[in-house]
């Protein structure tokens, strides 16, 4: 809970680059003057999360170049990495694009695909995309300067949205299949996670896996089989490997079973 310097700022300081950190830019006359005096050929925008004002879009002759963590036009919006995993995608990537007045709607410059592993989470995939994206941004700037890249308009009919995550997105719906729930658990790390209720209190599912089991019951009920803690989903079963009861520490399923004595048939998700 302490203020910390971002890696980008650390890098700029080490290179003795000038830094300005305006609270906002839309109607910031001082910041606008600073940029105009720099007279940039291009402006790179990464991870900003807000609409760029038209005056800034119009300023550099080579445009405002954005790095987006998806293969546009898929997963436009604030959480493309999380929603790609949560949707069960096996391939994603990074895109450099020219910013226009819309939300991730500008012309595509370059793209690179990145595979999503079966056990990837948003936390493990993000650094790989960042590394590929940094290299792609350098390549994009060089190609733009040499006029070696042709901007391609997006096919808006193929667009999908990746809206900002809400706490409610992490609530488990056991009417979904176990693979669907597992994908959402992977995608929504570290926040909002995947959670349900057990005996009227929140239960965070920290890790899980899809398993084959013959005794599939009503979705949302527990199945306790020796030291296995199983949650019945739609026509499938999810084994809960690690959980965290409300107000308690994270624990493996065996410790949860020994401490809370859950019974086969008990319901999950009941407030």
C-alpha positions in Angstrom: 0.0 0.0 0.0 2.9 2.4 -0.7 3.5 4.5 -3.8 6.0 3.0 -6.1 7.7 4.1 -9.3 6.6 2.2 -12.3 9.2 0.2 -14.4 8.6 2.7 -17.3 9.5 5.6 -15.1 12.5 3.7 -13.7 13.7 3.2 -17.2 13.2 6.8 -18.2 15.1 8.0 -15.1 18.0 5.7 -15.8 18.2 7.2 -19.3 17.9 10.7 -18.0 14.8 11.3 -20.1 12.4 14.1 -19.1 9.2 13.0 -17.4 5.9 14.6 -17.0 2.9 13.0 -15.2 -0.3 15.0 -15.8 -3.4 14.0 -13.9 -5.4 14.3 -17.1 -4.7 15.3 -20.7 -8.0 16.2 -22.4 -8.2 19.8 -21.4 -4.7 20.3 -20.1 -3.3 23.3 -21.8 0.2 23.0 -20.2 0.6 19.4 -21.3 -0.6 20.3 -24.8 2.0 23.0 -25.0 4.7 20.7 -23.8 3.9 18.1 -26.5 3.6 20.8 -29.2 7.1 22.1 -28.3 8.5 18.5 -28.6 7.1 18.3 -32.1 7.1 14.5 -32.1 7.0 12.4 -35.3 4.9 9.8 -33.5 3.4 9.3 -30.1 3.4 5.8 -28.4 0.5 5.0 -26.2 0.5 1.8 -24.1 -1.8 0.9 -21.2 -3.4 4.3 -20.9 -7.0 3.1 -20.7 -8.7 6.4 -21.6 -9.8 8.1 -24.8 -7.0 10.1 -26.4 -8.2 13.7 -27.2 -8.5 14.7 -30.9 -5.8 17.4 -30.5 -3.3 14.8 -29.5 -4.4 12.4 -32.3 -3.8 15.2 -34.8 -0.5 16.4 -33.5 2.2 13.9 -34.8 2.5 13.3 -38.6 3.0 9.6 -38.1 0.1 9.3 -35.6 -0.5 8.0 -32.1 0.6 4.3 -32.1 -1.0 2.0 -29.6 0.0 -1.5 -28.5 -3.0 -3.6 -27.7 -2.9 -7.1 -26.1 -5.1 -9.0 -28.6 -5.5 -9.8 -32.2 -7.7 -6.9 -33.1 -10.6 -6.6 -33.9 -11.1 -9.4 -31.3 -11.2 -8.3 -27.7 -11.4 -4.6 -27.9 -11.4 -2.9 -24.5 -9.7 -2.7 -21.1 -9.2 -6.5 -20.3 -8.3 -8.3 -23.5 -5.8 -10.8 -21.9 -8.3 -11.8 -19.2 -11.3 -12.2 -21.5 -9.3 -14.2 -24.1 -8.3 -16.8 -21.5 -11.8 -16.8 -19.9 -13.3 -17.4 -23.3 -11.2 -20.5 -23.9 -9.0 -19.1 -26.6 -5.8 -21.1 -27.4 -4.2 -18.3 -29.4 -4.0 -14.5 -28.8 -1.4 -11.9 -29.6 -0.5 -8.3 -29.8 -1.4 -5.6 -32.3 0.0 -2.2 -33.1 -2.5 0.3 -34.4 -3.1 3.9 -35.2 -5.3 5.5 -32.6 -8.5 7.2 -33.9 -11.5 8.6 -32.0 -13.0 5.2 -31.2 -12.2 2.5 -28.7 -9.5 0.3 -30.2 -11.0 0.9 -33.7 -8.0 2.4 -35.5 -6.2 0.9 -38.5 -4.0 -2.2 -37.8 -0.3 -1.8 -38.4 1.4 -5.1 -37.3 0.3 -8.2 -35.4 2.1 -11.1 -33.8 0.4 -14.3 -32.5 1.1 -15.8 -29.1 -0.2 -19.2 -28.0 -2.1 -19.6 -24.8 -1.1 -22.7 -22.8 -3.7 -24.9 -21.2 -2.5 -23.8 -17.7 -1.8 -20.1 -18.5 -3.4 -17.5 -16.3 -3.6 -13.8 -16.9 -0.6 -13.4 -14.7 1.6 -15.8 -16.7 0.5 -14.7 -20.1 0.8 -11.0 -19.6 4.6 -10.9 -19.3 5.0 -12.9 -22.5 2.7 -10.6 -24.4 4.6 -7.6 -23.0 7.9 -8.9 -24.3 6.5 -9.6 -27.8 4.6 -6.3 -27.8 7.7 -4.3 -27.0 9.6 -5.8 -29.9 6.6 -5.3 -32.2 6.4 -1.6 -31.3 10.0 -1.0 -32.2 9.5 -2.8 -35.5 6.4 -0.8 -36.1 8.1 2.6 -35.6 10.9 1.6 -37.9 8.6 0.4 -40.6 6.4 3.5 -40.4 9.4 5.8 -40.7 10.5 3.8 -43.8 6.9 3.7 -45.2 7.2 -0.1 -45.1 3.9 -0.8 -43.4 0.4 -0.4 -44.9 -2.3 0.4 -42.4 -5.2 -2.1 -42.6 -8.8 -1.0 -41.6 -10.4 -3.3 -39.0 -13.4 -5.5 -39.9 -15.8 -4.1 -37.4 -18.3 -6.9 -38.0 -15.7 -9.3 -36.5 -15.1 -7.2 -33.4 -15.7 -8.5 -29.8 -15.5 -6.7 -26.6 -13.3 -7.2 -23.5 -14.9 -4.8 -20.9 -13.3 -3.7 -17.7 -13.6 -6.4 -15.1 -16.1 -6.2 -12.3 -16.2 -8.1 -9.0 -19.3 -9.9 -10.1 -17.4 -11.4 -13.1 -15.6 -13.7 -10.6 -18.8 -15.3 -9.2 -18.9 -18.9 -10.3 -22.0 -20.1 -12.2 -22.2 -23.8 -11.8 -24.7 -24.1 -14.6 -21.7 -23.7 -16.9 -19.5 -26.6 -17.7 -16.3 -27.4 -15.7 -14.0 -26.3 -18.6 -15.9 -23.0 -18.9 -15.5 -22.3 -15.2 -11.8 -23.4 -15.2 -11.1 -20.9 -18.1 -12.7 -18.1 -16.2 -10.7 -19.0 -13.0 -7.5 -18.8 -15.1 -8.5 -15.6 -16.9 -9.5 -13.6 -13.8 -6.3 -13.9 -11.9 -5.4 -12.1 -9.7 -8.7 -10.2 -9.6 -11.6 -10.7 -9.3 -10.6 -14.3 -9.0 -13.2 -17.1 -8.9 -15.5 -17.3 -5.9 -18.7 -18.8 -4.7 -20.5 -19.2 -1.3 -20.2 -22.1 1.2 -22.5 -22.1 4.2 -23.4 -18.5 3.7 -19.8 -17.2 3.5 -17.6 -16.4 0.5 -15.3 -19.2 -0.7 -12.5 -18.3 -3.1 -11.4 -21.0 -5.5 -7.6 -20.5 -5.9 -6.8 -23.5 -8.1 -8.8 -26.3 -9.7 -8.8 -28.8 -12.6 -11.4 -30.5 -14.7 -11.7 -34.2 -13.9 -13.7 -37.2 -15.1 -16.1 -38.6 -12.5 -19.0 -40.9 -12.8 -21.1 -39.5 -9.9 -22.1 -36.2 -11.5 -24.8 -34.6 -9.5 -26.9 -31.4 -9.6 -24.8 -28.4 -10.6 -23.6 -26.4 -7.6 -23.5 -29.4 -5.2 -20.3 -30.8 -3.6 -19.0 -34.3 -3.9 -16.5 -35.3 -1.3 -14.5 -38.4 -2.4 -11.8 -39.3 0.1 -9.5 -36.2 0.0 -11.0 -34.9 -3.2 -13.2 -31.9 -3.1 -15.4 -31.9 -6.2 -17.9 -29.3 -7.5 -20.6 -30.6 -9.8 -21.1 -28.4 -12.9 -23.2 -28.8 -16.0 -22.6 -32.4 -17.1 -19.0 -32.2 -15.7 -17.0 -32.0 -12.5 -14.4 -29.5 -11.3 -11.9 -30.6 -8.6 -11.1 -27.8 -6.2 -7.4 -28.1 -5.4 -6.9 -25.0 -3.2 -9.5 -22.7 -1.6 -9.6 -19.8 0.7 -12.6 -19.4 3.0 -13.7 -15.9 3.9 -11.3 -14.5 6.6 -9.0 -17.5 6.4 -5.7 -18.4 4.8 -5.4 -20.2 1.5 -5.5 -24.0 2.0 -5.3 -27.2 0.1 -8.5 -29.3 -0.3 -7.5 -31.9 2.2 -7.1 -29.3 5.0 -10.4 -27.7 4.0 -12.1 -31.1 4.2 -10.5 -31.9 7.6 -11.4 -28.5 9.0 -14.8 -27.8 7.7 -16.1 -31.4 7.2 -18.1 -30.6 4.0 -20.7 -33.2 3.1 -21.5 -34.7 -0.3 -24.7 -32.9 -1.5 -24.0 -29.6 0.2 -24.8 -26.6 -2.0 -22.3 -24.0 -3.2 -23.4 -20.5 -4.2 -26.1 -20.1 -1.5 -25.8 -16.7 0.2 
